[in-house]
Amino acid sequence: MSNTMRVAITGGTGFVGRHLTRELVARGHEAVLIARGKDVRDESIYSLAGARFFASDLTKVTELQKAFSSCEAVAHCAGINREIGAQTYRRVHIEGTRRVLEAALQAGVRKLVLLSFLRARPNCGSAYHESKWAAEEIIRSSGLNYTIFKAGVIYGRGDHMLDHLSHALYTFPVFGLVGMKEKPIRPLAVEDLVKAIVAAFNDARLSNKTMSIAGPEEIVLSEAVRRVGQVIGKKPLCVPTPIAIQKGIAWMAERTMKIPLLSLAQLRILSEGIVEELPACDALPNDLLPATRFTAEQIQKGLPEPGAFGLRDLRCSKA
């Protein structure tokens, strides 16, 4: 590949897509942001030199092929963590990945990077996990030069983790932990993930590999809550909560909130722990291993504007 690349990013206006765009542009590359519509949460992304927006969902191969034309690589970051209407796991993760691959092959793309989930696997009883695994299998059998990143819980500016944790702590004096016994997580800084994705476009060590990527520090959720609380000046009471109760909360949140406080897929993820990949896969080279710890400085960098959940967060709100 040339020193200057043009990279198409599905889910380009989402959390990881925006950070990847900024990193590519900062390195002198070009980025094509592909999404169904413009995300207004960070409109500065559209005015970046070297970045352009292409409106398309994952249903039309011809549209995707246009977006991919003249691109040397595609970063397939589009995904959902709950189903709404026609936006199902099958349609987005499986059928969408098939169309992305078909369009990439037709456009002559040389490299495809897929962002998957650390514990995506078949036959586990979770449509989210199984659909992510199916997407991996489609890419692995494609014949195209690929890298698949099975990522753990990712945090940074514009994420779900810090956004929802901080808003929850401003809203509720009590924080319900997932289950009666906590499972560990390894928070992954989005900067470390983006660094690895960019490396995959050119680094032969990552060619045709499925690689796990998670943060360097293993902590339990209550510790993550405590650290975020310290930064924003809150001391929540963390209470172990039965999974059955959390399922009810997640079910209600999915139906009432634009971005749920907790989705059923996230509940399953947290109830398992997010430390080791399933099934076993390749390890990153040492120089690409995440090194950023979940510190007060990192938390501060990623926090949204302070405030509690409100009417604007409800699906019925026009705000």
C-alpha positions as a Markdown table, in Angstrom:
| # | Residue | x | y | z |
|---|---|---|---|---|
| 1 | Met | 0.0 | 0.0 | 0.0 |
| 2 | Ser | 1.1 | 3.6 | -0.6 |
| 3 | Asn | 2.2 | 5.9 | 2.2 |
| 4 | Thr | -1.0 | 7.9 | 1.9 |
| 5 | Met | -4.2 | 5.7 | 2.2 |
| 6 | Arg | -7.8 | 6.3 | 1.6 |
| 7 | Val | -9.8 | 4.2 | 4.1 |
| 8 | Ala | -13.6 | 3.7 | 4.1 |
| 9 | Ile | -15.1 | 3.3 | 7.5 |
| 10 | Thr | -18.6 | 1.7 | 8.0 |
| 11 | Gly | -20.2 | 3.1 | 11.2 |
| 12 | Gly | -17.9 | 6.1 | 10.4 |
| 13 | Thr | -19.8 | 8.6 | 12.5 |
| 14 | Gly | -20.1 | 6.3 | 15.5 |
| 15 | Phe | -17.8 | 6.2 | 18.5 |
| 16 | Val | -14.9 | 4.1 | 17.2 |
| 17 | Gly | -15.4 | 5.4 | 13.6 |
| 18 | Arg | -14.9 | 9.0 | 14.7 |
| 19 | His | -11.7 | 8.3 | 16.6 |
| 20 | Leu | -10.4 | 6.2 | 13.8 |
| 21 | Thr | -11.1 | 9.1 | 11.3 |
| 22 | Arg | -9.3 | 11.6 | 13.5 |
| 23 | Glu | -6.2 | 9.3 | 13.8 |
| 24 | Leu | -6.1 | 8.6 | 10.0 |
| 25 | Val | -6.4 | 12.3 | 9.1 |
| 26 | Ala | -3.8 | 13.3 | 11.7 |
| 27 | Arg | -1.4 | 10.9 | 9.9 |
| 28 | Gly | -2.1 | 12.5 | 6.6 |
| 29 | His | -4.5 | 9.8 | 5.2 |
| 30 | Glu | -8.1 | 10.2 | 3.9 |
| 31 | Ala | -11.2 | 8.8 | 5.4 |
| 32 | Val | -14.6 | 8.1 | 3.9 |
| 33 | Leu | -17.2 | 8.0 | 6.7 |
| 34 | Ile | -20.1 | 5.7 | 5.8 |
| 35 | Ala | -23.3 | 5.9 | 7.9 |
| 36 | Arg | -27.1 | 5.9 | 7.5 |
| 37 | Gly | -27.2 | 9.6 | 8.5 |
| 38 | Lys | -25.1 | 12.3 | 10.0 |
| 39 | Asp | -24.6 | 11.9 | 13.8 |
| 40 | Val | -25.0 | 15.3 | 15.4 |
| 41 | Arg | -23.2 | 14.4 | 18.6 |
| 42 | Asp | -19.9 | 15.4 | 17.1 |
| 43 | Glu | -20.4 | 17.5 | 14.0 |
| 44 | Ser | -16.8 | 18.7 | 13.9 |
| 45 | Ile | -15.8 | 15.3 | 12.3 |
| 46 | Tyr | -17.4 | 16.4 | 9.0 |
| 47 | Ser | -15.2 | 19.5 | 8.6 |
| 48 | Leu | -11.9 | 17.6 | 9.0 |
| 49 | Ala | -9.6 | 18.0 | 6.1 |
| 50 | Gly | -9.2 | 14.6 | 4.5 |
| 51 | Ala | -12.6 | 13.3 | 5.7 |
| 52 | Arg | -15.8 | 13.1 | 3.7 |
| 53 | Phe | -19.2 | 11.7 | 4.5 |
| 54 | Phe | -21.1 | 9.2 | 2.4 |
| 55 | Ala | -24.7 | 8.5 | 3.3 |
| 56 | Ser | -25.5 | 4.8 | 2.9 |
| 57 | Asp | -26.7 | 1.9 | 5.1 |
| 58 | Leu | -25.4 | -1.7 | 4.6 |
| 59 | Thr | -28.3 | -2.8 | 2.4 |
| 60 | Lys | -27.1 | -1.7 | -1.1 |
| 61 | Val | -23.9 | -3.2 | -2.5 |
| 62 | Thr | -23.9 | -0.7 | -5.4 |
| 63 | Glu | -23.9 | 2.2 | -3.0 |
| 64 | Leu | -21.2 | 0.6 | -0.8 |
| 65 | Gln | -19.1 | 0.0 | -3.9 |
| 66 | Lys | -19.3 | 3.7 | -4.8 |
| 67 | Ala | -18.2 | 4.6 | -1.3 |
| 68 | Phe | -15.3 | 2.1 | -1.5 |
| 69 | Ser | -14.1 | 3.2 | -4.9 |
| 70 | Ser | -10.4 | 4.4 | -4.8 |
| 71 | Cys | -10.1 | 3.1 | -1.2 |
| 72 | Glu | -7.3 | 0.8 | -0.4 |
| 73 | Ala | -8.8 | -0.5 | 2.8 |
| 74 | Val | -12.2 | -0.8 | 4.6 |
| 75 | Ala | -12.6 | -0.7 | 8.4 |
| 76 | His | -16.0 | -2.4 | 9.1 |
| 77 | Cys | -17.0 | -0.9 | 12.4 |
| 78 | Ala | -20.8 | -0.7 | 12.0 |
| 79 | Gly | -22.7 | -2.6 | 14.6 |
| 80 | Ile | -25.6 | -2.5 | 17.1 |
| 81 | Asn | -26.1 | -3.7 | 20.7 |
| 82 | Arg | -29.9 | -3.9 | 20.6 |
| 83 | Glu | -32.5 | -4.6 | 17.9 |
| 84 | Ile | -34.9 | -1.9 | 16.8 |
| 85 | Gly | -37.4 | -2.6 | 14.1 |
| 86 | Ala | -35.6 | -3.6 | 10.9 |
| 87 | Gln | -32.2 | -3.0 | 12.5 |
| 88 | Thr | -31.7 | -6.6 | 13.6 |
| 89 | Tyr | -28.5 | -8.4 | 14.5 |
| 90 | Arg | -28.9 | -10.6 | 11.4 |
| 91 | Arg | -29.5 | -7.7 | 9.1 |
| 92 | Val | -26.7 | -5.5 | 10.4 |
| 93 | His | -24.0 | -7.9 | 11.6 |
| 94 | Ile | -24.5 | -10.8 | 9.1 |
| 95 | Glu | -26.2 | -9.6 | 6.0 |
| 96 | Gly | -24.5 | -6.2 | 6.3 |
| 97 | Thr | -21.0 | -7.8 | 6.5 |
| 98 | Arg | -21.8 | -9.9 | 3.4 |
| 99 | Arg | -22.7 | -6.8 | 1.5 |
| 100 | Val | -19.6 | -4.9 | 2.7 |
| 101 | Leu | -17.4 | -7.8 | 1.6 |
| 102 | Glu | -19.1 | -8.1 | -1.8 |
| 103 | Ala | -18.7 | -4.3 | -2.4 |
| 104 | Ala | -15.1 | -4.4 | -1.2 |
| 105 | Leu | -14.2 | -7.2 | -3.6 |
| 106 | Gln | -16.0 | -5.4 | -6.5 |
| 107 | Ala | -14.2 | -2.1 | -5.7 |
| 108 | Gly | -10.8 | -3.8 | -5.6 |
| 109 | Val | -10.2 | -3.0 | -1.9 |
| 110 | Arg | -6.9 | -4.7 | -0.8 |
| 111 | Lys | -7.5 | -4.9 | 3.0 |
| 112 | Leu | -10.6 | -5.4 | 5.2 |
| 113 | Val | -10.5 | -4.9 | 9.0 |
| 114 | Leu | -13.5 | -6.1 | 11.0 |
| 115 | Leu | -14.2 | -4.8 | 14.5 |
| 116 | Ser | -15.8 | -7.7 | 16.5 |
| 117 | Phe | -16.4 | -8.5 | 20.1 |
| 118 | Leu | -14.0 | -10.3 | 22.5 |
| 119 | Arg | -16.3 | -13.2 | 23.3 |
| 120 | Ala | -18.3 | -13.5 | 20.0 |
| 121 | Arg | -18.8 | -17.2 | 19.4 |
| 122 | Pro | -21.4 | -19.7 | 18.0 |
| 123 | Asn | -24.1 | -21.6 | 19.8 |
| 124 | Cys | -24.0 | -19.6 | 23.1 |
| 125 | Gly | -27.7 | -18.5 | 23.2 |
| 126 | Ser | -27.0 | -14.8 | 22.5 |
| 127 | Ala | -28.1 | -13.5 | 19.2 |
| 128 | Tyr | -25.6 | -10.6 | 19.6 |
| 129 | His | -22.6 | -12.9 | 20.2 |
| 130 | Glu | -23.6 | -15.4 | 17.5 |
| 131 | Ser | -24.2 | -12.7 | 14.8 |
| 132 | Lys | -20.8 | -11.1 | 15.5 |
| 133 | Trp | -19.2 | -14.6 | 15.2 |
| 134 | Ala | -21.0 | -15.2 | 11.9 |
| 135 | Ala | -19.6 | -11.9 | 10.6 |
| 136 | Glu | -16.1 | -13.0 | 11.6 |
| 137 | Glu | -16.6 | -16.3 | 9.7 |
| 138 | Ile | -17.7 | -14.5 | 6.6 |
| 139 | Ile | -14.6 | -12.4 | 6.6 |
| 140 | Arg | -12.3 | -15.3 | 7.4 |
| 141 | Ser | -13.6 | -17.3 | 4.4 |
| 142 | Ser | -13.5 | -14.3 | 2.0 |
| 143 | Gly | -10.1 | -14.7 | 0.3 |
| 144 | Leu | -9.4 | -11.0 | 1.0 |
| 145 | Asn | -6.5 | -9.9 | 3.2 |
| 146 | Tyr | -8.2 | -9.3 | 6.5 |
| 147 | Thr | -7.6 | -8.6 | 10.2 |
| 148 | Ile | -10.3 | -9.2 | 12.8 |
| 149 | Phe | -10.1 | -7.5 | 16.2 |
| 150 | Lys | -12.1 | -9.1 | 19.0 |
| 151 | Ala | -12.3 | -6.1 | 21.3 |
| 152 | Gly | -13.4 | -5.9 | 24.9 |
| 153 | Val | -15.2 | -3.0 | 26.5 |
| 154 | Ile | -14.0 | 0.2 | 24.8 |
| 155 | Tyr | -14.0 | 3.6 | 26.5 |
| 156 | Gly | -13.2 | 7.2 | 25.5 |
| 157 | Arg | -14.8 | 10.5 | 24.4 |
| 158 | Gly | -18.3 | 9.7 | 22.9 |
| 159 | Asp | -18.5 | 6.1 | 24.2 |
| 160 | His | -21.4 | 4.3 | 26.0 |
| 161 | Met | -19.4 | 3.3 | 29.0 |
| 162 | Leu | -18.2 | 6.6 | 30.5 |
| 163 | Asp | -21.3 | 8.4 | 29.1 |
| 164 | His | -23.8 | 6.2 | 30.8 |
| 165 | Leu | -21.8 | 5.6 | 33.9 |
| 166 | Ser | -21.4 | 9.3 | 34.6 |
| 167 | His | -25.0 | 10.2 | 33.7 |
| 168 | Ala | -26.2 | 7.3 | 36.0 |
| 169 | Leu | -24.1 | 8.6 | 38.9 |
| 170 | Tyr | -25.6 | 12.1 | 38.5 |
| 171 | Thr | -29.1 | 10.6 | 38.4 |
| 172 | Phe | -29.2 | 7.7 | 41.0 |
| 173 | Pro | -27.6 | 7.5 | 44.5 |
| 174 | Val | -27.5 | 3.7 | 44.1 |
| 175 | Phe | -25.7 | 1.8 | 41.3 |
| 176 | Gly | -26.9 | -1.8 | 40.6 |
| 177 | Leu | -24.1 | -4.2 | 39.8 |
| 178 | Val | -24.7 | -7.1 | 37.4 |
| 179 | Gly | -25.3 | -10.3 | 39.4 |
| 180 | Met | -24.6 | -11.2 | 43.0 |
| 181 | Lys | -20.9 | -11.9 | 42.2 |
| 182 | Glu | -18.9 | -9.4 | 40.1 |
| 183 | Lys | -17.1 | -10.4 | 37.0 |
| 184 | Pro | -13.9 | -8.7 | 35.9 |
| 185 | Ile | -13.5 | -6.3 | 32.9 |
| 186 | Arg | -10.4 | -5.0 | 31.1 |
| 187 | Pro | -11.3 | -1.4 | 29.9 |
| 188 | Leu | -9.8 | -0.7 | 26.5 |
| 189 | Ala | -8.8 | 2.9 | 25.7 |
| 190 | Val | -10.1 | 3.8 | 22.2 |
| 191 | Glu | -6.7 | 5.3 | 21.4 |
| 192 | Asp | -5.1 | 1.8 | 21.8 |
| 193 | Leu | -7.7 | 0.2 | 19.6 |
| 194 | Val | -7.4 | 2.8 | 16.9 |
| 195 | Lys | -3.6 | 2.4 | 16.9 |
| 196 | Ala | -3.9 | -1.3 | 16.3 |
| 197 | Ile | -6.5 | -0.8 | 13.5 |
| 198 | Val | -4.3 | 1.7 | 11.7 |
| 199 | Ala | -1.3 | -0.7 | 12.0 |
| 200 | Ala | -3.4 | -3.5 | 10.5 |
| 201 | Phe | -3.8 | -1.7 | 7.2 |
| 202 | Asn | -0.1 | -2.1 | 6.4 |
| 203 | Asp | 1.5 | -4.5 | 9.0 |
| 204 | Ala | 2.0 | -8.0 | 7.5 |
| 205 | Arg | 2.2 | -9.5 | 11.0 |
| 206 | Leu | -1.6 | -8.8 | 11.3 |
| 207 | Ser | -2.5 | -10.2 | 7.9 |
| 208 | Asn | -5.3 | -12.9 | 7.9 |
| 209 | Lys | -5.3 | -12.9 | 11.7 |
| 210 | Thr | -8.1 | -12.9 | 14.3 |
| 211 | Met | -6.7 | -11.0 | 17.3 |
| 212 | Ser | -8.0 | -10.3 | 20.7 |
| 213 | Ile | -7.5 | -6.8 | 22.1 |
| 214 | Ala | -8.4 | -5.7 | 25.7 |
| 215 | Gly | -7.0 | -3.2 | 28.2 |
| 216 | Pro | -4.0 | -3.9 | 30.3 |
| 217 | Glu | -5.8 | -3.6 | 33.7 |
| 218 | Glu | -8.2 | -6.1 | 35.1 |
| 219 | Ile | -10.8 | -4.6 | 37.5 |
| 220 | Val | -14.4 | -5.3 | 38.6 |
| 221 | Leu | -17.3 | -3.1 | 37.6 |
| 222 | Ser | -17.7 | -1.6 | 41.0 |
| 223 | Glu | -14.1 | -0.4 | 40.9 |
| 224 | Ala | -14.7 | 1.3 | 37.5 |
| 225 | Val | -17.8 | 2.9 | 39.0 |
| 226 | Arg | -15.8 | 4.1 | 42.0 |
| 227 | Arg | -13.1 | 5.6 | 39.8 |
| 228 | Val | -15.6 | 7.5 | 37.6 |
| 229 | Gly | -17.4 | 8.7 | 40.7 |
| 230 | Gln | -14.2 | 10.0 | 42.2 |
| 231 | Val | -13.5 | 12.1 | 39.1 |
| 232 | Ile | -17.0 | 13.6 | 39.0 |
| 233 | Gly | -17.3 | 14.0 | 42.8 |
| 234 | Lys | -19.9 | 11.2 | 43.4 |
| 235 | Lys | -19.9 | 8.3 | 45.9 |
| 236 | Pro | -22.6 | 5.9 | 44.8 |
| 237 | Leu | -23.7 | 2.9 | 46.8 |
| 238 | Cys | -22.9 | -0.2 | 44.6 |
| 239 | Val | -25.5 | -2.9 | 45.3 |
| 240 | Pro | -25.2 | -6.5 | 43.8 |
| 241 | Thr | -28.4 | -7.0 | 41.8 |
| 242 | Pro | -29.8 | -10.3 | 40.6 |
| 243 | Ile | -29.6 | -10.9 | 36.9 |
| 244 | Ala | -33.4 | -11.3 | 36.6 |
| 245 | Ile | -33.9 | -7.8 | 38.0 |
| 246 | Gln | -31.3 | -6.4 | 35.6 |
| 247 | Lys | -33.0 | -8.1 | 32.7 |
| 248 | Gly | -36.2 | -6.2 | 33.6 |
| 249 | Ile | -34.3 | -2.9 | 33.7 |
| 250 | Ala | -32.6 | -3.7 | 30.4 |
| 251 | Trp | -35.9 | -4.7 | 28.7 |
| 252 | Met | -37.4 | -1.4 | 29.8 |
| 253 | Ala | -34.4 | 0.7 | 28.9 |
| 254 | Glu | -34.3 | -0.7 | 25.4 |
| 255 | Arg | -37.9 | 0.3 | 24.8 |
| 256 | Thr | -37.8 | 3.8 | 26.4 |
| 257 | Met | -34.3 | 5.2 | 25.9 |
| 258 | Lys | -32.6 | 6.4 | 22.7 |
| 259 | Ile | -29.4 | 4.8 | 23.9 |
| 260 | Pro | -30.3 | 2.3 | 26.7 |
| 261 | Leu | -28.8 | 2.7 | 30.1 |
| 262 | Leu | -28.3 | -1.1 | 29.8 |
| 263 | Ser | -29.2 | -3.3 | 26.8 |
| 264 | Leu | -29.9 | -7.1 | 27.0 |
| 265 | Ala | -26.8 | -7.7 | 25.0 |
| 266 | Gln | -24.7 | -5.6 | 27.4 |
| 267 | Leu | -26.2 | -7.4 | 30.3 |
| 268 | Arg | -25.1 | -10.8 | 28.9 |
| 269 | Ile | -21.6 | -9.3 | 28.2 |
| 270 | Leu | -21.2 | -8.0 | 31.7 |
| 271 | Ser | -22.6 | -11.1 | 33.3 |
| 272 | Glu | -19.9 | -13.2 | 31.7 |
| 273 | Gly | -17.0 | -10.9 | 32.3 |
| 274 | Ile | -14.9 | -9.2 | 29.6 |
| 275 | Val | -11.4 | -10.5 | 30.1 |
| 276 | Glu | -10.6 | -13.5 | 27.9 |
| 277 | Glu | -11.5 | -14.0 | 24.3 |
| 278 | Leu | -13.7 | -16.9 | 23.2 |
| 279 | Pro | -12.7 | -18.9 | 21.3 |
| 280 | Ala | -8.9 | -18.6 | 21.6 |
| 281 | Cys | -7.3 | -16.6 | 18.9 |
| 282 | Asp | -4.1 | -14.8 | 17.9 |
| 283 | Ala | -2.3 | -12.4 | 20.3 |
| 284 | Leu | -1.2 | -8.9 | 19.3 |
| 285 | Pro | 2.5 | -8.2 | 18.8 |
| 286 | Asn | 4.0 | -6.8 | 21.9 |
| 287 | Asp | 4.5 | -3.3 | 20.4 |
| 288 | Leu | 0.7 | -3.1 | 19.7 |
| 289 | Leu | -0.5 | -4.4 | 23.1 |
| 290 | Pro | -2.7 | -1.8 | 24.8 |
| 291 | Ala | -0.9 | 0.0 | 27.6 |
| 292 | Thr | -3.3 | 2.8 | 28.7 |
| 293 | Arg | -4.7 | 2.2 | 32.1 |
| 294 | Phe | -8.1 | 3.3 | 33.4 |
| 295 | Thr | -6.8 | 6.3 | 35.3 |
| 296 | Ala | -8.5 | 9.5 | 36.5 |
| 297 | Glu | -6.8 | 11.4 | 33.7 |
| 298 | Gln | -8.1 | 9.0 | 31.0 |
| 299 | Ile | -11.6 | 9.1 | 32.6 |
| 300 | Gln | -11.6 | 12.9 | 32.6 |
| 301 | Lys | -10.6 | 13.0 | 28.9 |
| 302 | Gly | -13.5 | 10.8 | 27.9 |
| 303 | Leu | -16.3 | 12.2 | 30.1 |
| 304 | Pro | -19.3 | 13.9 | 28.4 |
| 305 | Glu | -20.9 | 17.1 | 29.6 |
| 306 | Pro | -21.9 | 16.6 | 33.3 |
| 307 | Gly | -25.6 | 16.0 | 34.0 |
| 308 | Ala | -28.3 | 13.5 | 34.8 |
| 309 | Phe | -30.5 | 11.5 | 32.5 |
| 310 | Gly | -33.5 | 13.5 | 31.3 |
| 311 | Leu | -36.4 | 13.7 | 28.8 |
| 312 | Arg | -33.9 | 14.2 | 26.0 |
| 313 | Asp | -32.7 | 10.6 | 26.5 |
| 314 | Leu | -36.1 | 9.1 | 25.9 |
| 315 | Arg | -37.2 | 7.7 | 22.5 |
| 316 | Cys | -40.4 | 9.7 | 22.7 |
| 317 | Ser | -38.5 | 13.0 | 22.9 |
| 318 | Lys | -37.9 | 15.1 | 19.8 |
| 319 | Ala | -34.7 | 16.7 | 21.4 |
